[in-house]
Amino acid sequence: MSKLFEKTNIKSLSLPNRFVRSATWEGMATEAGACTQKLIDLMVQLVHGGVGLIISGHTYVRAEGQASLRQLGVYDDDLIPGLAEMTSAVHQAGGSIVLQLAHAGCHANRELTGQEAWGPSVMSDKNGPLNREMTREDIRKVVEAFGKGAARAEKAGFDGVQIHAAHGFLLSQFLSPFYNKRKDDYGGSLENRVRIVLEVFNSIKSKVQADYPVMIKMNAQDFVEGGLNADEAMEIAAILDSSGIDAIEMSGGDLCYSGMLNPVRKGKISSPDEEVFYKKEAVKYKAKVRTPLMLVGGIRSFEVAERLVNEGTTDYISLCRPLIREPGLVNRWRSGDLRKATCLSDNQCFQPAMAGEGIYCVVEKKEKQQGENEKFEKKME
């Protein structure tokens, strides 16, 4: 049996295989961030498709931290019942699910929130400032909000939480010298820049049971001039390792500033040699860090995924866009059909989410519609 289908454990969490559904923005919550049946159905579909661990879409912990339309929220106790329906459905289907906790920082959508955006330092574009610099009281509120979000996640039945500290979101902004120009003890040195992340981790640990899994997603590097580089990222991972984090998911890039090297890179991956965006960084990680690694980014082939695990480059394979196109990809590979994922990496899947319809593979829908039209035409001949 392939090591990809071995049973593993992350603290109290028992997983049937090494495939992880990496977080995304589904755009399927209500306007207030509440869970919907459409979102629940998607999670159950992923369980039925064979995914070993689902990480929810990025879920905002405070109202001013919302990034996107119909984004899932965990900022209020009133959201717990809907989240509990999600976890109940996933567990009844035999799956496991972790809630990703997030705050958009300076990239929060001010039109949606109606509030001023926050960030470690002021960022500006051609229209002026995007946000205001956070005070120490603001930082305290955010740290507390992550802890409360984790407590709500545990109460709702999630099997763990993941801290979102990647892709230019708030905690990633604090880690990155590109964003973080502070002169106090939250800016400057790496030790200072990682401070808020450790405070968030400790806040969460103080609010959940001792054996409750707490994970993090972070950048291998920002791919932005003056941003977080790979060497500093590995130092941060080592600090998190020594602090007791239970798993680290490694991604990279910035949704706003890293251009073609952003986390959801566009362009068809034609060969195995083009896969695995952060392999070099993963090798560096494994030489320095003991915490289990989840590697995401550009993995499309079973043979590549298997080699990464067999060689010890990563412990888990995280997939996102391939599972939008093929929720049953893991079971297809398990059955012996080892053709690469059919995802084209064209990012068209985000267009319906931006239109308020929720994320789906546009190419697949067009192909299905074309097939139905052809069947109808033959029937009418």
C-alpha positions in Angstrom: 0.0 0.0 0.0 1.2 3.5 -0.8 2.3 5.6 2.1 -0.2 8.2 0.9 -2.9 5.9 2.2 -1.4 5.1 5.6 -3.3 6.1 8.8 -1.5 8.8 10.8 -2.2 10.9 13.9 -1.8 14.6 14.6 -2.2 14.8 18.3 -5.7 13.6 19.1 -6.7 13.6 15.4 -6.6 10.3 13.6 -6.5 10.5 9.8 -7.1 7.8 7.2 -4.6 9.1 4.7 -2.1 11.9 4.0 -4.3 14.0 1.7 -5.5 17.4 3.1 -8.0 19.7 1.5 -6.3 23.1 1.8 -8.4 26.1 2.7 -9.8 28.4 0.1 -12.6 31.0 -0.2 -15.8 29.2 -1.2 -18.1 32.3 -1.2 -20.9 30.1 0.0 -21.7 31.5 3.5 -24.4 34.1 4.1 -23.6 37.8 3.9 -23.2 37.8 7.7 -20.7 34.8 7.5 -23.1 32.1 8.7 -22.8 28.5 7.4 -25.2 27.4 4.7 -26.4 24.0 3.4 -24.5 24.6 0.2 -21.3 24.9 2.2 -22.1 21.8 4.3 -22.9 19.8 1.1 -19.4 20.7 -0.3 -17.7 19.5 2.8 -19.6 16.2 2.8 -18.7 15.8 -0.9 -15.0 16.1 0.0 -15.3 13.4 2.6 -17.0 11.1 0.2 -14.3 11.9 -2.3 -11.7 10.5 0.0 -10.0 13.5 1.5 -8.3 12.6 4.8 -8.6 16.0 6.5 -10.6 19.0 5.4 -9.4 22.5 6.3 -12.3 24.9 6.1 -12.3 28.1 4.1 -10.6 31.0 5.7 -12.9 32.1 8.5 -12.7 35.7 9.9 -12.4 36.1 13.7 -13.5 39.8 13.8 -15.9 41.8 11.8 -13.4 44.2 10.4 -11.2 41.3 9.3 -13.5 40.1 6.6 -11.8 39.7 3.2 -14.4 38.5 0.8 -18.0 38.3 -0.2 -20.0 35.5 1.6 -16.9 34.5 3.6 -17.4 32.1 6.5 -17.2 33.8 9.9 -16.5 32.7 13.5 -16.6 36.2 15.1 -19.8 35.7 17.1 -21.5 33.0 19.2 -24.6 33.2 17.0 -22.5 31.5 14.2 -21.8 28.4 16.3 -25.1 26.5 15.5 -24.4 26.6 11.7 -20.8 25.6 12.2 -22.0 22.7 14.3 -24.3 21.5 11.5 -21.2 21.5 9.3 -19.1 19.4 11.6 -21.9 17.0 12.4 -22.5 16.3 8.7 -18.7 15.8 8.1 -18.5 13.4 11.1 -21.6 11.5 10.1 -19.9 11.0 6.7 -16.8 9.7 8.4 -14.5 12.7 7.9 -12.5 15.1 9.9 -12.5 18.9 9.6 -10.4 21.7 11.0 -11.5 25.4 11.1 -9.0 27.9 9.6 -9.0 31.2 11.7 -8.1 34.4 9.8 -8.1 38.1 9.7 -7.5 40.0 6.5 -5.6 43.0 8.0 -5.0 45.8 5.6 -6.6 43.8 2.8 -10.0 43.6 4.6 -12.9 44.6 2.3 -14.0 47.9 3.7 -17.1 48.0 1.4 -18.3 44.8 3.0 -17.3 45.6 6.6 -18.1 49.2 6.7 -15.1 49.6 8.9 -11.6 50.9 8.8 -9.1 48.2 7.9 -6.2 47.4 10.3 -2.6 46.5 9.7 0.8 46.4 11.4 1.8 49.5 9.5 0.0 51.9 7.1 -0.1 50.6 3.5 -1.2 52.8 0.6 -2.2 52.6 -3.0 -2.8 55.2 -5.6 -6.0 56.2 -3.9 -4.4 56.7 -0.5 -4.0 54.7 2.8 -5.6 51.2 2.8 -5.6 51.0 6.6 -4.5 52.5 9.9 -1.6 51.2 12.0 -2.8 49.0 14.8 -2.4 50.1 18.4 -1.3 47.7 21.1 -5.0 47.6 22.2 -6.0 46.6 18.6 -3.3 43.8 18.8 -4.7 42.6 22.1 -8.2 42.5 20.6 -7.1 40.5 17.6 -5.1 38.0 19.8 -8.2 37.6 22.0 -10.4 37.1 18.9 -8.3 34.3 17.6 -8.6 32.6 21.0 -12.4 33.1 21.1 -12.7 31.9 17.5 -10.9 28.7 18.5 -13.2 28.2 21.5 -16.2 28.5 19.2 -14.6 26.1 16.8 -14.1 23.5 19.5 -17.7 24.1 20.8 -19.0 23.6 17.2 -17.3 20.2 17.0 -14.3 21.0 14.7 -11.4 18.5 15.1 -8.8 21.3 15.4 -8.0 24.8 14.2 -5.5 26.2 11.8 -4.1 29.8 12.2 -3.9 31.6 8.9 -0.5 33.3 8.8 0.1 33.2 5.0 -0.7 35.0 1.7 -0.5 38.6 3.0 -3.3 38.2 5.6 -2.9 40.0 8.9 -0.5 37.6 10.7 1.5 37.2 7.5 1.7 41.0 7.4 3.2 41.1 10.8 5.8 38.4 9.8 6.7 40.2 6.6 9.2 43.2 6.6 7.4 44.3 3.5 4.3 45.2 5.5 5.7 45.5 9.0 7.5 48.8 9.5 6.8 49.1 13.2 9.3 50.5 15.7 7.9 48.8 18.8 8.3 45.2 20.0 6.0 43.9 17.3 8.3 45.1 14.5 11.9 45.1 13.3 13.6 41.9 14.4 12.2 38.5 13.5 11.7 37.8 17.2 9.5 40.9 17.4 7.6 40.2 14.1 6.7 36.6 15.2 5.5 37.9 18.6 1.8 38.3 17.7 1.7 34.9 16.1 3.0 33.3 19.3 0.5 35.4 21.3 -2.3 34.1 19.1 -1.1 30.5 19.5 -1.0 30.9 23.3 -4.4 32.6 23.3 -5.9 29.7 21.5 -4.2 27.1 23.7 -5.6 28.9 26.8 -9.2 28.5 25.4 -9.2 24.9 24.2 -8.6 21.5 25.7 -5.0 20.4 26.1 -5.1 17.7 23.4 -6.9 19.9 20.9 -4.9 20.2 17.6 -3.6 23.7 16.8 -2.0 24.1 13.4 -0.7 27.0 11.3 -0.4 27.9 7.6 2.5 30.1 6.8 4.6 31.3 3.8 7.7 29.5 2.6 8.5 33.0 1.4 6.6 36.1 0.2 8.1 36.4 -3.3 7.9 40.2 -2.7 11.0 42.5 -2.7 11.7 43.3 0.9 9.3 40.5 2.1 9.7 37.4 4.1 12.5 35.2 2.7 13.0 31.4 2.9 15.7 31.6 5.6 13.6 33.7 7.9 10.5 31.5 7.2 12.5 28.4 8.4 13.5 30.3 11.5 9.9 31.1 12.2 8.9 27.4 11.6 11.6 26.3 14.1 10.2 28.8 16.7 6.7 27.4 16.2 8.1 23.9 16.4 9.7 24.6 19.8 6.5 26.3 20.9 4.4 23.2 20.4 2.5 23.8 17.2 0.9 20.5 16.0 1.3 20.8 12.2 2.6 23.5 9.8 1.1 23.9 6.3 3.6 25.6 3.9 2.4 27.8 1.1 3.8 31.0 -0.3 3.3 34.3 -2.1 1.0 37.2 -1.5 -2.4 37.6 -3.0 -1.9 41.3 -3.8 1.8 41.9 -4.4 3.7 38.8 -5.6 2.4 38.8 -9.2 2.8 35.5 -11.0 4.3 33.8 -7.9 1.1 34.3 -5.9 -0.5 31.4 -3.9 -3.0 30.5 -6.7 -0.6 30.7 -9.7 -2.3 30.7 -13.1 -1.1 28.5 -15.9 -1.4 24.9 -16.9 1.1 22.6 -15.3 2.3 20.4 -18.2 4.8 18.0 -16.6 5.8 16.6 -13.2 8.9 18.8 -13.3 6.7 21.9 -13.1 4.9 20.7 -10.0 5.5 21.5 -6.3 5.9 25.3 -6.0 7.8 25.1 -2.6 9.8 21.9 -2.8 13.2 23.6 -2.1 11.8 25.3 1.0 10.2 22.0 2.2 13.6 20.3 2.0 15.1 23.1 4.1 12.2 22.8 6.5 12.7 19.1 7.0 16.4 19.6 7.8 15.5 22.0 10.7 11.9 21.3 11.9 10.3 18.2 13.5 6.6 19.4 13.3 4.6 17.5 10.7 4.6 19.3 7.4 1.6 19.8 5.0 2.8 20.9 1.6 0.5 22.8 -0.8 1.0 24.4 -4.2 1.2 22.9 -7.7 0.9 19.2 -6.8 -1.1 17.6 -9.6 0.3 14.0 -10.0 0.0 10.9 -7.8 3.6 10.0 -8.6 4.8 13.4 -7.5 2.7 13.3 -4.3 4.0 9.8 -3.5 7.6 10.7 -4.1 7.3 13.7 -1.9 6.2 11.5 1.0 8.5 8.6 0.3 11.5 10.9 0.2 10.5 12.6 3.4 10.0 16.0 1.8 6.6 16.3 3.4 4.3 14.4 5.7 1.0 15.4 4.1 -0.1 16.5 0.6 -2.4 19.6 0.6 -4.6 20.2 -2.4 -7.0 23.0 -3.2 -7.9 23.8 -6.8 -7.6 20.2 -7.9 -10.4 19.3 -5.5 -12.6 22.1 -6.8 -12.5 20.4 -10.2 -12.5 16.8 -8.8 -13.8 16.4 -5.2 -13.3 12.6 -5.7 -9.7 12.9 -6.8 -8.3 11.0 -3.8 -10.7 8.1 -4.3 -9.9 8.0 -8.0 -6.2 7.6 -7.2 -6.9 5.0 -4.5 -8.9 3.0 -7.1 -5.8 2.7 -9.3 -6.7 5.5 -11.8 -3.5 7.4 -11.5 -4.0 10.0 -14.2 -3.0 13.5 -13.0 -5.6 15.9 -11.6 -7.6 17.5 -14.4 -7.4 21.0 -12.9 -6.1 23.5 -15.5 -5.0 26.1 -12.9 -6.9 28.8 -14.9 -8.4 30.3 -11.7 -11.8 30.7 -13.5 -13.3 28.9 -10.4 -13.1 32.2 -8.4 -15.3 34.1 -10.9 -18.6 32.7 -9.7 -17.6 33.3 -6.1 -16.9 36.9 -6.9 -20.4 37.0 -8.5 -22.0 35.7 -5.3 -22.7 32.2 -6.6 -20.0 30.3 -4.7 -16.8 28.6 -6.1 -17.0 25.9 -8.7 -15.0 24.7 -11.7 -16.3 26.7 -14.6 -14.5 24.5 -17.2 -16.1 21.4 -15.8 -19.6 23.0 -15.9 -19.1 24.1 -19.5 -18.0 20.6 -20.5 -21.0 19.0 -18.8 -23.4 21.4 -20.4 -21.7 20.7 -23.8 -22.1 17.0 -23.3 -25.8 17.4 -22.4 -26.4 19.5 -25.4 -24.7 16.9 -27.7 -26.9 14.2 -26.2 -30.0 16.2 -26.7 -29.1 16.9 -30.3 -28.5 13.2 -31.1 -31.8 12.4 -29.4 -33.6 14.9 -31.7 -31.9 13.6 -34.9 
